[in-house]
Amino acid sequence: MSYDLINVETAMKITKEEVVDNYKKYINPSLAKMLGLLNFDKQFVKANGVRVWDSEGNEYLDFLGGYGALNLGHNPPEVHEALEKVKEMPNLLQASMGTMASVAARNLSKLTPGKLTHTFFSNSGTEAVEGAIKLARIASGKKKIIYCKNSFHGKSMGSLSITGREKYQKLFKPLVPETESVPFGDVKSLEEKFKEGDIAGFIVEPIQGEGGINLPPDGYFKKVRELCDEYGVYLILDEIQTGFGRTGKIFACEHEGIVPDIMCLAKSLGGGVMPIGAYTTTEEIWSKAYGSMDKALLHTSTFGGNTLATAAAIAAMEQIVEQKLSQQAAEKGEYFINRLKELADKYDLIKEVRGRGLMIGIEFKQPESGLLDKISQGMVSKFSHEYLGSMVAGALYNDYRIITAYTLNNPNVIRMEPPLIVTREEIDTVIGALEDIFSKNKGLFGFTVNSAKKVLSGFFKK
């Protein structure tokens, strides 16, 4: 019997049109349509460092950086070399203890702050969050998990239940029970919630990534740490996007000198090459949760901690330290933010520039409703709110070959999260492109109208 399968060698030769057709037939037709409308349906065939190339030979700067997964850049050679070294070792052998997993966990304990010593390896960020929820509940004997509005922790069922955007939750209800939200950065609301009791953990991002690169008020996390200690609540920090140097420290919690009880990690832990997530915690919490033989296997993963993934993690952590990437992120991030703020002073399209290190958001203003809104029955305002950020990202992508994207919970914000190895010259290229975009359009109104025309034109062409 013939199954008409395509091998890897042949797959590397298929055209962009064939890729689009495969997505429409076998993956996600609506996604293919959406990417096509924005001309985001390029076929990329090569990547190195901050740069990628499409099938037509065009070179792009990647300032999206895998949503924080590419701190070392595309295809870091040291990570690929590590994979080559372990290629003859068993990758999956459950009736044993993995050599590379043991070293990766040991090294992670040296890198993380405080007494975070015990690690569980998973395959992704959302799995790390799922494990952290279970850990907090079993170790504490309590039920409730408190999270922040506008947060993002993943889309699997438990993580979705503590992700603070109704759009992602509403069609999947009922969600996991005993999960409640509070405003991000609001200590008073958090304490009121803690007073209700039966709270296992409070999960929070040091900086809200998908929420729009939102920074907490100064001193917020020190007060959170104090409240968690006072009320016996485990503090779970989601450092999946902020970790491994992104914000100018190896972990973002170091900016306020606090240590969580549980830390969730992923993205750049795999060096941008292998999928790997993890949560890490203290010996005391681990012992309460899984510290007996009858509990040791209550939470497991077939692929979690496999040899290839943990070897990549070992190499990635080594390079983050050796290349002083957190220091690079701090210095380059300060330069980038200052340059962006200079643009904000010149152009009314920019509402605010905010961020820390090389985790930066640019939020755009909304146009005041007027005559065009009345004629269009509010469509101009709706378009601006939903798509203005994507239109700026689209202009950077299609006209200047710079890759970025809007944040999932706030589509009016585009993110700048390039690999931490980015150069100042590459940053200047992005600044120049943004200045060109803003200067060519007659203010906020002009950009909104021109962007709307492009989307409508793309719609009819498709």
C-alpha positions in Angstrom: 0.0 0.0 0.0 1.3 3.5 -0.9 0.7 6.4 1.4 2.1 9.1 -0.8 4.4 10.5 2.0 6.8 13.3 1.5 10.3 13.0 3.0 12.4 15.8 4.6 14.6 16.3 1.6 11.6 16.8 -0.7 9.8 18.9 2.0 12.8 21.4 1.9 12.1 22.0 -1.8 8.4 22.7 -1.7 7.2 26.2 -2.8 5.5 28.9 -0.7 2.3 28.2 -2.5 2.5 24.5 -1.5 3.1 25.5 2.1 0.0 27.8 2.1 -2.0 25.0 0.5 -0.9 22.5 3.2 -1.9 25.0 6.0 -5.3 25.4 4.4 -5.9 21.7 4.0 -4.2 20.2 7.0 -3.4 22.7 9.7 -5.4 26.0 10.1 -7.2 27.5 7.1 -8.3 30.6 9.0 -4.7 31.3 10.2 -3.5 30.9 6.6 -6.1 33.4 5.5 -5.3 35.9 8.2 -1.5 35.8 7.5 -2.2 36.1 3.8 -4.3 39.3 4.3 -1.4 40.9 6.1 1.2 39.5 3.6 2.7 37.6 6.5 2.7 34.4 4.5 6.4 34.4 3.5 8.3 31.1 3.3 11.5 31.4 5.4 14.3 29.0 4.5 17.4 30.1 6.4 18.1 31.7 9.8 21.2 32.8 11.6 21.5 35.1 14.6 19.1 38.1 14.2 18.6 37.5 10.5 16.3 35.2 8.4 16.0 34.7 4.7 12.9 34.0 2.6 12.6 31.7 -0.4 13.1 34.6 -2.7 16.5 35.5 -1.1 15.3 38.5 0.8 16.9 39.2 4.2 15.0 40.2 7.3 15.8 41.4 10.8 13.9 39.4 13.5 12.8 41.7 16.2 10.1 39.3 17.4 12.6 36.7 18.6 10.2 33.8 19.1 8.3 35.8 21.7 11.4 35.7 23.9 12.5 32.2 22.9 15.5 33.3 20.8 17.7 35.1 23.4 20.7 33.5 21.8 19.4 34.2 18.3 18.5 31.7 15.5 20.5 28.5 15.3 23.2 29.2 18.0 26.1 27.0 17.0 27.0 26.1 20.6 23.5 24.6 21.1 23.7 22.6 17.9 27.1 21.4 18.9 25.7 20.1 22.2 23.0 18.2 20.4 25.7 16.6 18.2 27.7 15.5 21.2 24.8 13.6 22.7 23.3 12.1 19.6 24.3 8.5 20.4 22.9 8.7 24.0 19.4 7.3 24.6 17.0 10.2 24.2 14.0 8.5 25.9 14.6 5.8 28.5 12.1 6.1 31.3 13.5 3.2 33.4 16.5 5.3 34.3 17.6 8.7 35.5 18.7 11.0 32.7 22.3 12.2 32.8 21.6 15.4 31.0 18.4 16.1 32.9 20.3 15.8 36.2 23.0 18.3 35.1 20.4 20.7 33.6 18.5 20.7 36.9 21.8 21.1 38.9 22.9 24.1 36.7 19.5 25.7 36.9 19.6 25.6 40.7 22.9 27.5 40.5 21.5 30.1 38.1 18.2 30.8 39.9 18.0 33.0 43.0 17.4 31.8 46.6 16.8 28.2 47.4 15.1 27.1 44.2 16.7 23.6 43.9 14.2 21.0 42.7 13.1 21.1 39.0 10.5 19.3 36.9 11.1 19.4 33.2 8.2 19.6 30.7 8.0 20.4 27.0 6.5 24.0 27.0 5.6 27.0 29.0 2.0 26.1 29.4 3.0 22.7 30.7 5.3 24.3 33.2 2.4 26.4 34.5 0.1 23.4 34.7 2.7 21.7 36.8 3.1 24.7 39.1 -0.7 24.9 39.7 -0.7 21.2 40.7 2.4 21.7 42.9 0.9 24.6 44.8 -2.3 22.8 45.5 -0.8 19.5 46.6 1.9 21.1 48.7 -0.4 23.6 50.4 -3.6 21.5 50.7 -5.5 24.5 49.5 -7.5 25.1 46.4 -7.6 28.6 45.0 -5.2 30.0 42.5 -5.2 33.8 42.2 -4.0 35.4 38.9 -3.9 38.9 37.3 -6.2 40.5 34.8 -4.6 40.9 31.4 -2.1 38.2 32.2 -1.1 35.4 29.9 0.1 32.0 31.1 -0.9 29.6 28.3 -3.8 28.1 26.5 -4.0 24.5 27.8 -7.0 24.1 30.2 -5.4 24.9 33.6 -3.2 27.7 32.2 -6.1 29.1 30.3 -8.1 29.3 33.5 -5.5 31.7 34.9 -5.0 33.7 31.7 -6.6 37.1 32.1 -8.4 37.7 28.8 -12.0 36.8 28.3 -11.6 36.3 24.6 -9.5 33.2 25.1 -11.6 31.8 28.0 -15.2 32.3 27.1 -15.7 29.6 24.5 -14.1 26.9 26.7 -16.1 27.4 29.9 -16.5 25.9 32.4 -12.8 26.4 33.2 -10.8 24.9 36.1 -12.6 26.0 39.3 -11.2 27.9 42.2 -9.3 30.4 40.0 -9.9 34.2 40.6 -8.4 37.4 39.2 -7.1 40.7 40.6 -5.8 43.8 38.9 -2.0 43.6 38.0 0.0 45.9 40.3 -2.8 46.4 42.8 -1.6 45.3 46.3 -4.8 46.3 48.1 -7.0 44.1 45.9 -4.6 41.2 46.3 -4.6 41.5 50.1 -8.4 41.6 50.1 -8.4 38.4 48.1 -5.9 36.8 50.4 -8.1 37.5 53.4 -10.7 35.2 52.0 -8.4 32.2 52.7 -8.0 28.8 51.1 -5.5 30.2 48.6 -2.8 27.9 47.3 -0.9 30.3 45.2 -0.7 33.6 43.4 0.7 33.4 39.9 2.1 36.6 38.2 4.4 37.7 35.5 7.2 40.1 36.5 6.3 42.0 33.4 3.0 41.3 31.6 4.1 40.3 28.1 1.0 39.6 26.1 -0.8 42.2 28.2 1.1 44.9 26.4 4.6 44.9 28.1 3.1 46.2 31.3 5.6 47.0 34.2 4.4 46.8 37.8 4.7 49.8 40.1 7.9 50.2 42.0 8.0 48.1 45.1 5.0 46.0 44.0 6.8 42.6 44.2 8.4 43.2 47.5 5.0 43.9 49.0 3.6 40.8 47.2 6.3 38.7 48.7 5.5 40.0 52.1 1.7 39.3 51.7 2.4 35.8 50.4 4.5 35.1 53.5 1.9 36.7 55.8 -1.0 34.7 54.5 0.8 31.4 53.7 0.3 31.7 49.9 2.9 30.3 47.5 4.3 33.0 45.1 4.5 31.5 41.6 6.5 33.7 39.2 5.9 33.1 35.5 9.4 33.9 34.0 8.7 32.1 30.8 9.1 35.2 28.7 11.2 37.4 31.0 13.8 34.8 32.0 17.4 34.1 31.0 18.5 37.7 30.5 15.6 39.3 28.6 15.0 42.1 31.0 18.6 43.0 32.0 18.9 40.4 34.8 19.1 36.7 34.4 15.6 36.6 36.0 13.3 39.6 36.2 12.6 39.0 39.9 16.1 40.1 40.6 15.2 43.7 39.8 13.3 43.8 43.1 15.5 41.3 45.0 12.7 38.8 45.7 12.6 35.0 45.4 9.4 33.1 44.4 8.4 29.8 45.9 7.8 28.4 42.4 9.3 29.7 39.1 8.0 28.7 35.7 10.5 28.7 32.8 10.6 27.8 29.1 11.2 29.7 25.8 15.0 30.5 25.8 15.8 27.6 28.1 16.0 25.5 25.0 18.3 27.9 23.2 15.7 28.5 20.6 16.4 25.0 19.2 14.6 22.4 21.4 11.2 22.7 23.1 11.6 22.5 26.9 9.8 24.0 29.9 10.3 23.7 33.6 9.2 24.7 37.0 11.6 24.9 39.9 10.9 25.1 43.6 12.4 24.7 47.0 13.3 21.4 48.7 10.6 22.1 51.4 7.8 22.5 48.9 8.8 19.6 46.7 9.0 17.4 49.8 5.5 18.3 50.8 4.2 17.6 47.3 6.1 14.6 46.0 8.4 13.6 48.9 7.4 10.0 49.2 7.5 7.0 46.9 3.7 6.8 46.6 3.6 10.5 45.4 6.8 10.5 43.3 5.0 9.7 40.1 1.9 11.8 40.5 3.1 14.3 37.9 5.1 13.0 35.0 5.9 13.6 31.3 6.9 11.2 28.6 9.2 13.6 26.8 10.0 16.0 29.7 13.7 15.9 30.5 14.7 14.0 27.4 18.4 14.0 26.6 18.3 16.3 23.5 16.2 19.0 25.2 18.2 19.1 28.4 21.5 19.1 26.6 20.3 22.1 24.7 19.3 23.7 28.0 22.8 23.1 29.5 24.4 24.8 26.5 21.9 27.6 26.5 22.5 28.4 30.2 26.2 28.3 29.6 26.1 30.8 26.7 23.7 33.1 28.5 26.3 33.4 31.3 29.5 33.4 29.2 28.2 36.0 26.7 26.8 38.1 29.6 23.5 38.4 27.8 21.7 39.9 30.7 24.2 42.8 30.8 23.9 43.2 27.0 20.1 43.3 27.3 20.3 46.0 29.9 22.7 48.2 27.9 21.1 47.7 24.5 17.6 48.0 26.0 18.3 51.3 27.5 19.7 52.6 24.2 16.7 51.2 22.3 14.1 52.6 24.7 15.7 56.1 24.6 15.7 56.1 20.8 12.0 55.0 20.7 11.1 57.8 23.2 12.7 60.3 20.9 10.3 59.1 18.2 7.4 59.4 20.6 8.3 63.0 21.2 8.1 63.7 17.5 5.1 61.7 16.3 1.6 61.7 17.8 0.9 58.2 16.6 2.9 56.8 19.6 1.1 56.9 23.0 3.8 55.3 25.1 7.1 53.4 25.0 7.7 51.1 27.9 9.8 48.1 28.8 12.8 46.8 30.6 16.0 45.4 28.9 15.1 44.1 25.5 11.4 43.5 26.3 9.8 46.6 24.9 6.3 47.6 23.9 5.2 50.6 21.7 1.6 51.5 22.3 -0.3 53.5 19.7 -2.9 56.2 20.3 -6.5 55.8 19.3 -8.0 58.4 16.9 -10.8 60.6 18.2 -14.2 59.7 16.7 -15.3 62.2 14.1 -17.0 62.6 10.7 -15.3 59.6 9.1 -16.4 57.4 12.1 -20.0 58.6 11.5 -19.8 57.8 7.8 -18.3 54.4 8.5 -20.6 53.6 11.4 -17.7 53.4 13.8 -15.6 51.1 11.6 -12.6 53.4 11.6 -12.3 53.4 15.4 -12.9 49.6 15.5 -10.3 49.0 12.9 -7.8 51.3 14.7 -8.4 49.5 18.1 -8.1 46.0 16.7 -5.6 46.4 13.9 -3.4 49.5 14.2 -0.6 47.6 15.9 -0.7 44.9 13.3 -0.6 47.5 10.6 2.6 49.1 11.9 4.0 45.6 12.3 2.9 44.9 8.7 4.6 48.0 7.4 7.8 47.0 9.1 7.5 43.5 7.7 6.5 44.2 4.1 8.3 47.5 3.4 11.4 47.2 5.6 11.8 43.5 6.2 11.7 43.8 9.9 9.8 41.1 11.8 7.7 42.0 14.9 4.1 41.5 16.1 1.4 42.9 18.4 0.8 41.6 21.9 -2.0 39.1 22.2 -4.0 40.8 24.9 -3.5 44.3 23.6 -3.4 44.4 19.8 -2.6 48.2 20.0 0.9 47.4 21.2 3.8 46.0 19.1 6.6 44.3 20.9 10.3 44.6 20.3 12.0 41.4 21.6 15.0 40.8 19.4 17.7 38.2 20.3 20.0 39.6 23.0 22.9 39.4 20.6 21.4 42.2 18.5 23.7 45.1 17.6 23.1 48.8 18.0 23.4 49.1 14.2 20.5 46.7 13.8 18.5 48.7 16.5 19.2 51.9 14.5 17.8 50.2 11.4 14.5 49.6 13.1 14.4 53.2 14.5 15.0 54.5 10.9 12.2 52.3 9.5 9.8 53.5 12.2 10.7 57.1 11.6 10.1 56.6 7.9 6.7 55.1 8.4 5.5 57.8 10.7 6.9 60.7 8.6 5.2 59.4 5.4 1.8 59.4 7.0 -0.1 62.5 8.0 -0.4 61.9 11.7 -2.6 59.3 13.4 -5.7 59.9 11.2 -3.7 59.5 8.0 -2.0 56.3 9.2 -5.3 54.8 10.2 -7.0 55.5 6.9 -4.0 54.3 4.9 -3.8 51.1 6.9 -7.5 50.4 6.5 -7.1 50.8 2.7 -4.3 48.3 2.7 -6.3 45.7 4.6 -9.3 46.1 2.3 -7.1 45.9 -0.8 -5.5 42.8 0.6 -8.9 41.3 1.3 -10.1 41.8 -2.3 -6.9 40.5 -3.8 -7.1 37.3 -1.8 
